[in-house]
Amino acid sequence: MTIVITCFEHSPDGGKGLARDTRVRWALEEVGRPYEVRGVPFPKLKEPEHLARHPFGQIPVFEEDGLVLFESGAIIFHLADRYGGLLPSDPDARSRAIMWMFAALNSVEPSILDLQNVKFAEGDKPWAADRLIVVKDRIEQRLRQLSARLGHAEWLDGEFSAGDLMMVSVLLRLKPSGILNAFPTLAAYVERGEARPAYQRAFTAQQSFNAASAPA
Ligand SMILES: N[C@@H](CCC(=O)N[C@@H](CS)C(=O)NCC(=O)O)C(=O)O
C-alpha cells in the first residue's frame, strides 16, 4: 500500500520546512513508512481535482489505500495510532500526548499564524502596527506558559511523542521572527526536535523536492 502525500509544488518558503507537509513527512519518518509526494501548483489548489481531496483547497493531504485525510493533526494522529512509536502504550500517557497535539494546534499555533497574517497579508492595513503588538504579546504569553511547564524536561511528557512532534513543528514557524530567542528553554526544545534523525530526513526530503521543482 503506497502512501501519497500532497504538498505545494513550490513551497512559498522555498524549502525552509515551514509548510505543513514537513510535519507529516516527519511523522512518516518517525513511524518508518515510505511515501510518495504529489506536488500541486498554487493555482490548482482551489480546482475541483484538489478540492475533492481537501475541501478547503490546502495542503497537506494524505492518501493510503483509499483513505484520504486532510488536516495535519488528523494525519499525524492516524499515523501514530496505526503504526505505533509516536504514542505511549500507557493509556493515560497516550491521552496526555494527544492533549499536547491539540494544545499545539489549538492553543499555540493560532497566534503564530496571526503573526504571519499581520506581517504578510495585512501589513498594508492602517491598524497593522497596533495589531502586531497585540499578537506578539499573545504569543509571548503562551511561550512563557509553555516554557514554565516544560522546565528542564527533555520532552513535554516523558518520552518523545506525537505531542512533541506537533509542538516543535508549530514552534518552528516562529523561527524567522526571532521571538524564540527570548525563550532559551523552548529554543533548546525545538533544537532537540530538529536534531532527531527522522526530522532531518523529512527536512532534507522537502528541501530536495522544492529544489527539484523550483522554476528555472
Ligand atoms: N489546519 C490545516 C491548515 C492547512 C494549511 O493552512 N495549509 C497551508 C500550507 S501550510 C495551505 O495550504 N495554504 C494555502 C491556502 O490556504 O490556500 C492543517 O493543519 O493541515
The ligand as an SDF file (V2000), in Angstrom:
LIG
                    3D

 20 19  0  0  0  0  0  0  0  0999 V2000
   -5.2770   23.2450    9.7320 N   0  0  0  0  0  0  0  0  0  0  0  0
   -4.6700   22.8300    8.4980 C   0  0  0  0  0  0  0  0  0  0  0  0
   -4.0480   24.0610    7.8510 C   0  0  0  0  0  0  0  0  0  0  0  0
   -3.5880   23.7550    6.4320 C   0  0  0  0  0  0  0  0  0  0  0  0
   -2.9330   24.9750    5.7950 C   0  0  0  0  0  0  0  0  0  0  0  0
   -3.1900   26.1410    6.1840 O   0  0  0  0  0  0  0  0  0  0  0  0
   -2.0970   24.7030    4.7900 N   0  0  0  0  0  0  0  0  0  0  0  0
   -1.4180   25.7830    4.0980 C   0  0  0  0  0  0  0  0  0  0  0  0
    0.0340   25.3770    3.8240 C   0  0  0  0  0  0  0  0  0  0  0  0
    0.9700   25.0590    5.2770 S   0  0  0  0  0  0  0  0  0  0  0  0
   -2.0680   25.9940    2.7510 C   0  0  0  0  0  0  0  0  0  0  0  0
   -2.4290   25.0520    2.0750 O   0  0  0  0  0  0  0  0  0  0  0  0
   -2.1850   27.2580    2.3370 N   0  0  0  0  0  0  0  0  0  0  0  0
   -2.7060   27.6070    1.0430 C   0  0  0  0  0  0  0  0  0  0  0  0
   -4.1230   28.0750    1.1190 C   0  0  0  0  0  0  0  0  0  0  0  0
   -4.7120   28.0900    2.2280 O   0  0  0  0  0  0  0  0  0  0  0  0
   -4.6480   28.4220    0.0540 O   0  0  0  0  0  0  0  0  0  0  0  0
   -3.6350   21.7150    8.7500 C   0  0  0  0  0  0  0  0  0  0  0  0
   -3.0620   21.6810    9.8490 O   0  0  0  0  0  0  0  0  0  0  0  0
   -3.4230   20.8630    7.8610 O   0  0  0  0  0  0  0  0  0  0  0  0
  1  2  1  0
  2  3  1  0
  2 18  1  0
  3  4  1  0
  4  5  1  0
  5  6  2  0
  5  7  1  0
  7  8  1  0
  8  9  1  0
  8 11  1  0
  9 10  1  0
 11 12  2  0
 11 13  1  0
 13 14  1  0
 14 15  1  0
 15 16  2  0
 15 17  1  0
 18 19  2  0
 18 20  1  0
M  END
$$$$
